[in-house]
Amino acid sequence: MRKKLFSFLSAAFFLLMIVPLALPYSAEGFDLFVFFLSLNFYLPLVFGVFGIISGLLGMEGSLKFYLVLLNALSFVFYLFVIIMAIFGFREP
């Protein structure tokens, strides 16, 4: 039962990281990506770490592999975006 809960949490954290990229604007023009980053700049990285940890504690088999892989890939993507935002946009 706990392994299913951890797998569900891992999938939920993955969706929390992907939804702002997949659906950038709502019907009213509300930008979800900017909303998440305005809450906390490092919030997607926290979601990624929690998703990887809960994926490792989740159900065995290919589901565990894919949940950890997808959370890790999205974590690396957001890490790249945050590093570019911090260091890439400096003026000379």
C-alpha positions in Angstrom: 0.0 0.0 0.0 2.8 2.5 0.9 4.7 1.6 -2.3 1.6 2.5 -4.4 1.3 5.8 -2.5 4.9 6.7 -3.2 4.5 5.8 -6.9 1.4 8.1 -7.0 3.3 10.9 -5.3 6.2 10.5 -7.7 3.7 10.8 -10.7 2.1 13.8 -9.1 5.4 15.6 -8.6 6.3 14.8 -12.2 3.0 16.3 -13.4 3.6 19.4 -11.2 6.8 19.9 -13.1 5.4 19.2 -16.6 2.1 20.9 -16.6 3.5 24.5 -16.6 5.5 23.5 -19.7 2.8 21.6 -21.5 0.0 24.1 -20.8 1.8 27.4 -20.5 -1.4 29.6 -20.6 -4.8 29.1 -19.3 -8.0 30.5 -20.8 -7.5 33.8 -19.1 -3.9 34.1 -20.1 -2.5 33.1 -16.7 1.0 31.8 -17.1 1.6 28.7 -14.9 5.3 28.6 -15.4 5.7 32.2 -14.1 3.3 31.4 -11.3 5.4 28.5 -10.1 8.6 30.5 -10.3 7.0 33.4 -8.5 6.1 31.2 -5.6 9.7 30.1 -5.2 12.5 30.2 -7.8 13.7 26.7 -6.8 10.3 25.1 -6.4 10.6 22.9 -9.6 13.9 21.5 -8.3 12.2 20.7 -4.9 9.4 18.9 -6.8 12.1 17.0 -8.8 14.0 15.8 -5.7 10.8 14.7 -4.0 9.7 13.0 -7.2 12.9 11.1 -7.5 12.9 10.1 -3.8 9.3 8.9 -3.8 9.9 7.1 -7.1 12.8 5.2 -5.6 10.5 4.2 -2.7 7.6 3.3 -5.0 6.6 0.1 -6.6 9.2 -2.2 -8.2 9.5 -2.9 -11.9 9.4 -0.8 -15.0 7.0 1.7 -13.3 9.7 2.6 -10.8 12.3 2.9 -13.6 10.1 5.3 -15.7 9.1 7.4 -12.8 12.6 8.0 -11.6 13.8 8.5 -15.2 11.1 11.1 -16.0 11.6 12.9 -12.7 15.3 13.0 -13.2 15.0 14.3 -16.8 12.7 17.1 -15.8 14.9 17.9 -12.8 17.9 18.2 -15.1 15.9 20.4 -17.5 14.8 22.8 -14.7 18.3 22.8 -13.3 19.5 23.9 -16.7 16.9 26.6 -16.9 17.7 27.9 -13.4 21.5 27.9 -14.1 20.9 29.8 -17.4 18.6 32.3 -15.5 21.2 32.9 -12.8 24.5 32.9 -14.8 23.5 33.1 -18.5 21.8 36.5 -18.5 24.5 38.6 -16.9 25.6 41.6 -18.7 29.3 42.0 -19.5 
